[in-house]
Amino acid sequence: MTEDWYRTLGVSAHKSFLESLPPAKSGYFAPILPDIAGDPAYRFALHADGIGTKGVLAYLWWKETGDMQVWSDLAQDALVMNTDDLACSGIVGKFVFSTTITRNPFFVPDEIVMAIIRGVYAFIEQLEALGIPAKVAGGETADMPDVVRTIGLEATAAARVPANQLIPLRRPDKEILILGLASFGQANYENTHNSGVGCNGITAARHLLLDASYKHQYPETTEPSLTHTYQGTLRLRDEVEGIPVGKLLLSPSRTYLPILREILPKYRRYLYGAIHCTGGGQRKALKYFPQTLIRKENFFPVPIIFRLLEGKRTWAELFETFNMGHRLELYAEPQVGEELIDLSRTYGVDAKVIGTAMPIDQPSRMEVKFQGQQWVWFAS
């Protein structure tokens, strides 16, 4: 269902074609390797991710407003998509980054490339100020007008960590809690309100919400052969609850590093795993917990950015495309649930019990209840 819809926009939602490759799972949320230095007490991780098509939105916003801050925010998106995947495996510092910027120089001038690079270093400074060690090893910029229509940004993060600091994914042996940490609001380490949009589902959001005039005004922002582009009625400057739509769509991905850095030393033994609800949205956890029934029945109220999508696709499709209000899940022993929630809230990040997980003698499945409806998702 979602796969067919997303393919009309040129996107593979679940990337089923990758299933033929050998599994890269290591018992952790992110792949963990033996130590590169050969120390059996350490492990090594190398992770790559990027902003997806959020660069196209940034380009549109810049063209309409001239606002250069958007490019610095994109740098945060690229780094956080790596750090928070690694944090779900227990790595919360001593990161080394490299970035790759690809652009069409006929549309994206040099000053934008420099703004992104400065944004990378600015976010590193923010992490260091929060007590999270991080360094930039370098990067690559490539002008590829035959390949890239506007701009792309990817990052790679490397880290070496003591093995006993990692969080292995464990199949529940009893009923445990699923705690959701909000993706929206304003953490006390953020400078502005966060819509919670993150970096996933951006192609869908852009084409479902934005007005058809963008296709004609900025033809470089879409593939000409696609037929379902720019189906909405909104312009980026239009305000919803006092916030421009462009700001909602471009809100930089929140990092949960400060919270996880405090949680892990004290609560690691109570955790069965942590899930970064990115690609696959609320269905993400199904990939990581075999023979487990995952029930989600108590979501956050749907944030503004996702409410705008109501009626444009079914709720089931939206919930497996977007994070819908929480981008981090902790699978934890019930006796520490309230403590973890309280700790998250001290950082200005709301948290709550989203649901439960329990062992079953069948393939993993997920039951989701929302607004009186219920959907059951089975692992493929």
C-alpha positions as CSV (number, residue, x, y, z in Angstrom):
1,M,0.0,0.0,0.0
2,T,2.5,2.6,1.1
3,E,5.1,1.1,-1.2
4,D,2.9,1.7,-4.3
5,W,2.0,5.2,-3.2
6,Y,5.6,6.2,-2.6
7,R,6.8,4.7,-5.8
8,T,4.6,7.2,-7.7
9,L,7.0,9.8,-6.2
10,G,10.1,7.8,-7.2
11,V,10.8,6.5,-3.7
12,S,11.1,3.0,-2.4
13,A,9.5,3.1,1.1
14,H,10.9,-0.2,2.4
15,K,13.7,-0.9,0.0
16,S,12.7,-4.5,-0.3
17,F,15.3,-4.9,-3.1
18,L,18.0,-4.9,-0.4
19,E,16.7,-8.0,1.3
20,S,18.8,-10.2,-1.1
21,L,21.9,-8.8,0.5
22,P,23.6,-10.6,3.4
23,P,22.3,-9.3,6.7
24,A,24.4,-6.7,8.4
25,K,22.8,-7.1,11.8
26,S,25.1,-7.3,14.8
27,G,22.7,-7.5,17.6
28,Y,22.5,-3.8,18.0
29,F,20.4,-1.0,16.4
30,A,23.4,0.1,14.3
31,P,26.0,-2.3,12.9
32,I,28.8,-2.8,15.4
33,L,32.2,-4.2,14.3
34,P,35.2,-5.6,16.1
35,D,37.6,-3.0,17.3
36,I,39.7,-1.5,14.5
37,A,42.7,-1.5,16.9
38,G,42.2,-5.1,17.8
39,D,41.3,-4.5,21.5
40,P,38.8,-7.2,22.5
41,A,37.4,-4.8,25.2
42,Y,36.3,-2.3,22.5
43,R,34.1,-2.1,19.5
44,F,34.1,0.1,16.4
45,A,31.1,1.6,14.5
46,L,31.0,3.3,11.1
47,H,27.6,4.8,10.1
48,A,26.4,6.7,7.1
49,D,23.1,8.7,6.5
50,G,22.0,11.9,5.1
51,I,19.2,14.5,4.7
52,G,17.3,12.8,1.9
53,T,15.3,15.3,-0.1
54,K,15.2,17.9,2.7
55,G,17.8,19.8,0.6
56,V,15.1,20.4,-2.0
57,L,12.9,22.0,0.6
58,A,15.9,24.1,1.8
59,Y,16.5,25.2,-1.7
60,L,12.8,26.3,-2.2
61,W,12.8,28.2,1.1
62,W,16.1,29.9,0.2
63,K,14.8,30.9,-3.2
64,E,11.7,32.4,-1.7
65,T,13.2,34.1,1.4
66,G,17.0,34.4,0.9
67,D,17.3,32.9,4.4
68,M,20.8,31.3,4.7
69,Q,20.3,29.8,8.2
70,V,18.4,26.9,6.6
71,W,21.7,25.6,5.2
72,S,23.3,25.5,8.6
73,D,20.3,23.6,10.0
74,L,20.7,21.0,7.2
75,A,24.1,20.2,8.6
76,Q,22.6,19.4,11.9
77,D,20.1,17.1,10.2
78,A,22.9,15.1,8.4
79,L,24.9,14.7,11.6
80,V,22.0,13.8,13.9
81,M,20.7,11.1,11.6
82,N,24.0,9.4,12.3
83,T,24.7,10.2,15.9
84,D,21.2,9.1,17.1
85,D,21.3,5.8,15.3
86,L,24.6,5.1,17.0
87,A,23.2,6.4,20.3
88,C,20.6,3.7,20.1
89,S,23.4,1.2,20.3
90,G,25.0,3.0,23.3
91,I,27.5,5.3,21.6
92,V,26.9,8.8,22.9
93,G,30.2,10.6,22.2
94,K,33.7,10.6,20.7
95,F,32.3,10.8,17.2
96,V,34.4,11.6,14.1
97,F,32.5,12.9,11.1
98,S,33.0,13.3,7.4
99,T,30.5,14.9,5.1
100,T,29.7,14.8,1.4
101,I,28.0,17.7,-0.4
102,T,26.8,17.1,-3.9
103,R,25.3,20.0,-5.9
104,N,24.2,21.3,-9.2
105,P,26.4,24.5,-9.4
106,F,24.0,26.1,-11.9
107,F,21.4,26.4,-9.2
108,V,23.4,26.2,-5.9
109,P,26.1,28.8,-5.5
110,D,29.4,28.5,-3.6
111,E,28.1,30.5,-0.6
112,I,25.6,27.7,0.1
113,V,28.3,25.1,0.2
114,M,30.3,27.2,2.6
115,A,27.2,27.8,4.8
116,I,26.7,24.1,5.1
117,I,30.3,23.5,6.0
118,R,30.1,26.2,8.6
119,G,26.9,24.6,9.9
120,V,28.8,21.3,10.4
121,Y,31.4,23.0,12.6
122,A,28.7,25.0,14.5
123,F,26.8,21.8,15.4
124,I,30.1,20.2,16.5
125,E,30.7,23.1,18.8
126,Q,27.2,22.7,20.2
127,L,27.9,19.0,21.0
128,E,31.2,19.9,22.6
129,A,29.5,22.5,24.7
130,L,27.0,19.8,25.9
131,G,29.9,17.6,26.9
132,I,29.7,15.3,23.9
133,P,33.1,14.9,22.3
134,A,33.1,15.2,18.4
135,K,35.5,16.1,15.7
136,V,35.3,16.7,11.9
137,A,37.9,14.7,9.9
138,G,37.1,16.4,6.6
139,G,34.7,15.9,3.7
140,E,34.0,16.1,0.0
141,T,32.2,18.5,-2.2
142,A,31.2,17.5,-5.7
143,D,29.7,19.5,-8.6
144,M,27.5,17.0,-10.5
145,P,25.0,18.9,-12.7
146,D,24.3,15.7,-14.7
147,V,23.4,13.8,-11.6
148,V,22.0,16.2,-8.9
149,R,19.1,18.5,-9.7
150,T,19.7,20.8,-6.7
151,I,21.7,19.6,-3.6
152,G,22.4,16.6,-1.5
153,L,24.1,16.2,1.9
154,E,25.3,13.0,3.5
155,A,27.5,12.3,6.5
156,T,29.5,9.5,7.9
157,A,30.2,9.0,11.6
158,A,32.8,6.8,13.2
159,A,33.3,5.9,16.9
160,R,35.2,3.5,19.0
161,V,33.6,2.5,22.3
162,P,34.1,0.1,25.2
163,A,32.0,-3.0,24.5
164,N,30.4,-2.9,28.0
165,Q,28.9,0.5,27.2
166,L,26.8,-0.8,24.3
167,I,23.1,-1.5,24.4
168,P,22.3,-4.9,22.8
169,L,18.8,-5.5,21.4
170,R,17.2,-8.2,23.5
171,R,14.0,-10.0,22.8
172,P,11.7,-9.3,25.8
173,D,11.3,-12.3,28.1
174,K,8.2,-10.7,29.7
175,E,6.0,-7.7,29.1
176,I,8.0,-4.5,29.1
177,L,7.3,-0.8,28.4
178,I,7.8,1.2,25.3
179,L,8.7,4.8,26.2
180,G,8.4,7.4,23.6
181,L,10.5,10.6,23.7
182,A,8.9,13.5,21.8
183,S,10.3,14.8,18.6
184,F,8.5,18.1,18.9
185,G,8.5,21.1,21.3
186,Q,11.6,22.8,22.5
187,A,14.3,21.0,24.5
188,N,16.3,23.2,26.8
189,Y,19.4,22.6,24.6
190,E,17.5,23.8,21.5
191,N,17.3,27.5,20.3
192,T,13.8,27.3,18.9
193,H,10.6,25.3,18.7
194,N,11.0,22.0,16.9
195,S,8.1,20.7,14.7
196,G,9.3,17.1,15.0
197,V,9.4,16.5,11.3
198,G,13.0,15.0,11.3
199,C,14.4,13.8,8.0
200,N,12.1,11.0,6.9
201,G,9.0,11.2,4.7
202,I,10.2,14.6,3.4
203,T,9.4,13.7,-0.2
204,A,5.9,12.8,0.7
205,A,5.4,15.9,2.9
206,R,6.6,18.2,0.2
207,H,4.5,16.8,-2.6
208,L,1.4,16.2,-0.5
209,L,1.4,19.7,1.1
210,L,2.9,22.2,-1.4
211,D,1.1,24.0,-4.2
212,A,1.4,22.9,-7.8
213,S,2.8,26.2,-8.8
214,Y,6.2,25.1,-7.4
215,K,6.6,22.6,-10.1
216,H,6.4,25.3,-12.7
217,Q,8.2,28.0,-10.8
218,Y,11.1,25.8,-9.8
219,P,11.2,22.8,-12.3
220,E,14.6,21.9,-11.0
221,T,13.1,20.7,-7.7
222,T,11.3,17.6,-9.2
223,E,11.8,14.9,-11.8
224,P,9.8,16.0,-14.9
225,S,8.5,12.5,-15.6
226,L,6.7,12.1,-12.2
227,T,2.9,12.7,-12.3
228,H,2.0,13.0,-8.6
229,T,4.1,15.9,-7.6
230,Y,3.1,19.1,-5.7
231,Q,-0.5,18.0,-5.0
232,G,-1.2,20.5,-2.1
233,T,-2.4,24.1,-1.7
234,L,0.2,25.6,0.6
235,R,3.1,27.9,0.0
236,L,6.1,27.9,2.2
237,R,5.4,31.4,3.7
238,D,1.8,30.4,4.6
239,E,1.4,30.3,8.4
240,V,-0.2,27.5,10.4
241,E,-0.7,28.4,14.0
242,G,1.6,31.3,13.6
243,I,4.5,29.4,12.1
244,P,5.4,29.4,8.3
245,V,4.9,26.0,6.7
246,G,8.5,26.2,5.5
247,K,9.8,26.5,9.0
248,L,7.7,23.5,10.1
249,L,9.0,21.4,7.2
250,L,12.6,22.4,7.7
251,S,12.8,22.2,11.5
252,P,16.2,20.5,12.2
253,S,16.2,17.0,13.6
254,R,16.4,16.9,17.3
255,T,19.3,15.0,18.8
256,Y,18.6,12.9,21.9
257,L,22.3,12.6,22.8
258,P,22.2,14.7,26.0
259,I,19.4,12.6,27.4
260,L,20.8,9.3,26.4
261,R,24.2,10.2,27.7
262,E,22.6,10.6,31.2
263,I,20.3,7.6,30.9
264,L,22.8,4.9,29.8
265,P,25.3,4.8,32.7
266,K,22.5,4.3,35.3
267,Y,19.8,2.4,33.4
268,R,21.6,0.4,30.7
269,R,20.8,-2.9,32.4
270,Y,17.1,-2.2,32.5
271,L,16.9,-1.5,28.7
272,Y,16.1,-4.1,26.1
273,G,16.9,-1.7,23.3
274,A,16.4,1.7,21.8
275,I,14.8,2.4,18.5
276,H,15.3,5.5,16.3
277,C,12.0,5.8,14.5
278,T,13.3,7.1,11.2
279,G,12.7,5.3,7.9
280,G,9.6,3.1,8.4
281,G,8.2,5.4,11.1
282,Q,6.3,3.7,13.8
283,R,6.9,0.3,12.2
284,K,10.7,0.5,12.6
285,A,10.9,-1.7,15.7
286,L,9.5,-4.7,13.9
287,K,12.9,-5.3,12.3
288,Y,14.7,-5.6,15.5
289,F,12.6,-7.7,17.9
290,P,12.0,-11.2,16.7
291,Q,9.0,-13.1,18.0
292,T,7.7,-10.1,19.8
293,L,4.2,-8.5,20.0
294,I,4.6,-4.7,19.9
295,R,1.5,-2.8,21.0
296,K,1.3,1.0,20.7
297,E,-1.8,2.5,22.1
298,N,-0.9,5.8,23.7
299,F,0.7,8.2,21.1
300,F,1.4,11.8,21.7
301,P,-1.2,14.2,20.2
302,V,-0.3,14.5,16.6
303,P,2.0,17.6,16.1
304,I,1.0,20.3,13.7
305,I,3.2,19.3,10.8
306,F,1.6,15.8,10.7
307,R,-1.9,17.1,11.2
308,L,-1.5,19.0,8.0
309,L,-1.3,15.6,6.2
310,E,-4.6,14.3,7.7
311,G,-6.9,13.0,4.9
312,K,-4.1,13.2,2.3
313,R,-3.1,9.6,3.0
314,T,-4.5,7.1,5.5
315,W,-3.4,7.2,9.1
316,A,-1.8,3.8,8.7
317,E,0.3,5.1,5.8
318,L,1.3,8.2,7.6
319,F,2.3,6.2,10.7
320,E,4.7,4.0,8.8
321,T,6.2,7.0,6.9
322,F,6.7,9.6,9.6
323,N,7.6,9.5,13.3
324,M,4.2,11.2,14.1
325,G,5.4,12.7,17.4
326,H,8.2,10.6,18.9
327,R,11.4,9.7,17.1
328,L,13.1,7.8,20.0
329,E,11.7,4.7,21.8
330,L,13.2,3.0,24.9
331,Y,12.2,-0.6,25.6
332,A,12.6,-0.8,29.3
333,E,11.7,-2.7,32.5
334,P,8.5,-1.3,34.0
335,Q,10.0,-0.4,37.3
336,V,12.2,2.3,35.7
337,G,9.6,3.8,33.4
338,E,8.7,6.8,35.5
339,E,12.3,7.6,36.2
340,L,13.2,7.6,32.5
341,I,10.2,9.8,31.7
342,D,11.1,12.3,34.4
343,L,14.7,12.4,33.3
344,S,13.7,13.2,29.7
345,R,11.4,16.0,30.9
346,T,14.2,17.7,32.8
347,Y,15.7,18.4,29.4
348,G,12.4,19.9,28.2
349,V,11.6,16.8,26.1
350,D,8.3,15.3,26.9
351,A,8.1,11.5,27.3
352,K,5.4,8.9,28.0
353,V,4.5,5.3,27.9
354,I,3.6,4.6,24.3
355,G,2.8,0.9,24.7
356,T,4.2,-2.5,25.6
357,A,6.2,-5.3,24.1
358,M,6.0,-9.0,25.0
359,P,7.3,-12.3,23.8
360,I,5.2,-14.5,21.5
361,D,5.8,-17.9,19.8
362,Q,5.0,-16.4,16.3
363,P,6.6,-14.0,13.9
364,S,6.8,-10.5,15.2
365,R,3.8,-8.3,14.8
366,M,2.6,-4.9,15.7
367,E,-0.8,-3.6,16.9
368,V,-1.4,0.1,16.7
369,K,-4.5,1.9,18.0
370,F,-5.1,5.5,17.2
371,Q,-8.3,7.7,17.4
372,G,-10.5,4.7,17.8
373,Q,-9.1,2.8,14.9
374,Q,-6.9,-0.3,15.1
375,W,-4.4,-1.6,12.5
376,V,-2.3,-4.8,12.8
377,W,1.0,-4.8,11.0
378,F,2.7,-8.1,10.4
379,A,6.4,-8.5,9.8
380,S,7.1,-9.2,6.2
